[in-house]
Amino acid sequence: MGKKGDLSNFERGMVVGARRAGLSISQSAQLLGFSRTTISRVYKEWCEKGKTSSMRQSCGRKCLVDARGQRRMGRLIQADRRATLTEITTRYNRGMQQSICEATTCTTLRRMGYNSRRPHRVPLISTTNRKKRLQFARAHQNWTVEDWKNVAWSDESRFLLRLSNGRVRIWRKHNENMDPSCLVTTVQAGGGGVMVWGMFSWHTLGPLVPVGHHLNATGYLSIVSDHVHPFMTTMYPFSDGYFQQDNAPCHKARIISNWFLEHDNEFTVLKWPPQSPDLNPIEHLWDVVERELRALDVHPTNLHQLQDAILSIWANISKECFQHLVESMPRRIKAVLKEHRISMVFLIIL
């Protein structure tokens, strides 16, 4: 039985050697175990072209986009990530002797590792705030996990009574579009919600305080004096603690700044860069609370039940969960620095 597939260089050499030794095509095929067609083809290629390589030069259609063309297409992608397949093909064909079609562009992009995906939605960050994020990352790039353990994280979050399930898909027949079991009810403004303020550190979860519909400077001052101060003095009795808060207007009010100045000998307020929720690990704790609310067997039907559920979920967050978030801070800082380096490389390329 003849061998399937192409031959190795050694096997091709054996075929040529057998034929040059005077063996016939049939005798060579019987000796080596290859088909007569293979013996004839290999020996003919050697006689005409001196070819002993197993690589078939004429196998398949030649790729229209070579390595140089792939580099050109890569530059087009880097210049405009949102370009459509038609636009990329049109721009690529400009100045080229041999044009390609959209199918070839699609095949080439997939071979290069590119795929069409929906972009992640992130807040728009101004140039000034990007610089402040970079300054913060550089100032804390040498902080270890032990350093981050001295930070107490805080933030506010709002949880709606009617949770949005995103895009829901159902199974129904053509005439069942208005069947009650095939409908999804909606409530304007989510049916109300509960706003809470919370804090935590690597050592323990801090208090979770309901704050009503809006938090102003006066209300935040009560939280700082009644909850932040005892937490910081208890967890960091040697005045080596850092308190983190974002740049919300109520956090930057004059009465708040004056209060922190009066207690600067007890703990330090961490200078936080604007528009940086990705650096605050407490954001992930809000996600934990949100997921647990969705997973409840019996969902809250009023704001009082919702508040009780939130407080209960917060109290039961595992220690491993929030400690792991604090331990991720060095990686978050490195991500900001890496983002800056990548941006600089793209600017140089463009």
N, C-alpha and C positions, 0 to 999 in steps of 0.2 A: 504493500500500500504506500502510495506516495506521501511525502511529508507536506502538511499544510503550512502556508505562510512562507515568508522569505527565508533564505538560508543565511547562516552566519558566515563570516569571512573564512573560517576554518573549513566549513562544509563546502563552500564554493571552491576552495583550494583543493579539496579532496576530489571534487568532480573533474576539475581541470587536470589534476595529476593522473586520474584514472584514464581519461581520454588520451592524454599524451603518452601514457604507457602502452597504448595500443588496444585498449579494451573498447568494444563497441558500445553503442548507446544502451542496448539491452543488457549487456554484461555489466556496465557501470551502474545501471539502475538496480539490477539484482544484487550487486555487491554492496552498494551504499544505502539501499532502501528508499531511493527517491524515484519519482515517476520519470518515464522516458522524456516527457515534455520538459521537465525541469532540467534533466541532464543536457538536453539539446539546447535549451535556452541559455543556460549558464556558460556552456562551452562556446556557443556562438558569440555571446557578449565578450568573452575573453579574447576570442580570435579577432573580432572586429574592432573592439575598443580597448582591449587590454584591461577590462574591468574585473576587479576581484572584490570590490566592496559590495556589501549586502544592501546598501541604501539605494532604493529605486529613485532615480532622479526624476523620472517622468510619471511618478505615481500621484494621481490626483491633480486637480486644477491648481495652478500656481496662485498663491495669495496675492491679491491686488495691493494690499497694504503691508509693506515691509516694515522693518524695525524703525527706519527713518520716518515712515508715514505714521507709525504708532506714536512716536514722540511728538509729531506735529498734531495729531489728534488729541494727545494728552494735554498739550498746551491750550488747545481750544476749549477743553473741558475746564481747565483751571481758570481760564479767562472768564468763562460764563457757565456756572454750574446749572443754571436754569434753562439753558439752551435746549430746544427740542431736537429730536432726531433729524428732522428736515433741516433745521438751521445748522446743525453740526455738519451734515453732509454738504450743504451748499457752501459753507465756509471752507471746508476741506478741499472741495473741488476747484476753488479759485486759484488759478496759477498752476494747476496740475495738468500734465499732459494726458493722463488717463484718469477719467472721472470714475467715481464709484456710486453705487445706489445706496438707498437707506438700509436695505437688508445687509449689505456688506459692512456699513457703519455699525449697525447693531451687533453683528457677529464679532467685529473687531473690538468693540467696547467690552463685550462680555469676555473675550479672550484676554483683554487687559485687566479684567477684574472689576469693571464698572457695571453697576446695576442702577436702574431707575427706582428711587425710593422717595417716600414722603419725608421732607426735612423735619427735624425736631423743632418744636416751637420754643423759643427762648426769649426772655425780655430784651428789648432794644437797649443797649448799653452805649452811652455817649462816650466820646473820646476821652473826656476828662475823667469819667468814672472808670474807664479801662485803665488809665494811668494809676488811679488810686488803688484799684484791685492789684495791679502789678506791684506797686510800692508795698502794699500789705503782704503780698506773697513773698517778696524779697526780704522783708523785715523778719518774717517768721519761717523762712525756708530751713533754718537750722534747728527749729523747735522739734523736740522729740515728743513721743507720746506722753512721757512723764511731765513735760511742760504743759501739754494740752489738758492734762488731768486737773490743772489748777484753774481751768476756765469753767464758769457757770454760764450756760446758754439759755437764752430767753427769746420769746416771740409770742405774737398773737395769731389766732386762727379762727375762722368761722366755719361752722358745720351746719348744713341745711337740714331741715326736717324731712323734705322730700329729696331723696338722693337721686341724682341723675345716673342712669345706667348706660349712657352713651348710645351708640347705635345698636338697637335691639332687633333681632331677626326672629321671625316666627314662621311656622308652617301653616298655610291656609290654602283653600281652594279659590278659584276665580271669583265666585259669588259670595265669599265670606269676608270681604274687606271691612264691613261694618259690624261683624259679629262681636259681641262684648268681649269674648275670649281672645280676640285678635286685635284689641285696641290697647294703647298705652296712654294712660291718663297723665296730664300735666297740670301743674299748679303754678300760677304766676309768682315770680320771685322765690320759687322753691318752697312756698308755704311757711316762710319764716325760718329763723335759725338761731343758733347760740354761738356767741363769741366768747372765747376763753383766752386767758394769758397763762403761760406756763414757763417753767424753767427746770433745768436739770444739769448735773455735772457727771463726771465719770463715776463718782462715789455713790450717788443716789439720785432718784427722781425728786424734784422739788415740788412745790405746790402747783395746783392747777386752779385758776381763779376765774369764775364767770364774770364777765365785765359788761354785760348788756349789749346794746346795739352799737354803741360808739364809745371809744376810749379817748378822753381828753387829758390835758396835762394834770388837772386836779385829781382825776381818777387814777392816773398813772402814779402820781406822787403817793397816794395811799398804798398802792401795790408795792412801790419801792420801799416805803418805810415799814409796812406791815409784813412783807414777805421776803423781799430781796435782802434787806438788812439782817434779819435774824438768820437767814440761810447762809449768807456769806460769813458772818461772824462765827457761826457754828461749824461750818465745813472747813473754814480756813482761819483758825484762831491766831495764826502767826502773821496775818495780814499779807499773805502771799497769793491771794486769790485774784482772779480777773473776772469781771462781770461783763458779759457780752449783750449788747442790744443793737438793733438796727437803727436806721436813721429816720424813723417815722417822726412826723412833726411833734407829736406829744412827748417823744423821747428827748427831743432837742430843745424843749421849752426852757425858758430862763429859770423857772423855779426848780426844774429837775436838775439842770446843770449846777445851780447853787447848792442843792442838797448833796450832790455827789462831791462837790468841793469840800463841804463840811465834813465828809466822811472819807476823804481820800487817804487818811492814815490807817483805814481799816481794810480797804481793798481798792483795786484799780479798775477803772472802766476801760475796757478794751476799745481802742480806736478802730471802728468797723468801717470797711469800704462800702460805698453806696451800691445798690443794685447787685447784691451778692447773696441771694438766698441759697445758691448752690454750695456756698461755703459753710452755711449754718446747719449743723447736723440735726437740729430740732425739727427741721422741715420733714425729715424722714419719720420722726415720731408722729407728726400730724398724719402722714400717710398710713402709718400703722393704725391709728385711731379710726381713720376713714375706712380702711379695709375691714376692721373689726365691726364697725357699724353696719356695713353692707352684709356681713356674714351672720348677723343676728337672726335667730329663728323668728322672733317676734320684733318687728320694727317699731320704734317709738311713734306714737300717734299725736303727741303734743310736745311742746317745748320743754315742759318739766321732765317728761320721760327721756327726752333727748339729752338734756343736761345730766341726768342721773347716769345714763348709759355712757356718756363721754367720760365722766369722772371715774366710773367703774373700770372702763377700759384702760384709762391712764394709770390707775393704781395697780393694774395687773401686768403692765409692760415688764418683760423680763429684764433682769440686770444685764444679761449677756447682750441683749438687744442694744441698749443705750451705751453700754461700754464699747461695743464694736463700732458704733458711730463715732465716738470720740477718737478711737484708735485709727479711724480713717482720715483724720485731719492731715497728716503728712502727705497722703496721696492726693488730697484735694488741693493742697498748696502746690504740689508738683504739677498738677493738671493745669493750673493757672499759668505757671511758668512755661510749661510745654506749649500751651495755646499761644503764648506770646512769641515763642521761638518759631512756631509754624507760620504764624502771620508774617514774621519778618522774612522767612524764606520765600513765601509766596510773593511778597512785595519785590524781592530781589529778582525772582523769576520773571515777574510781569514787567 
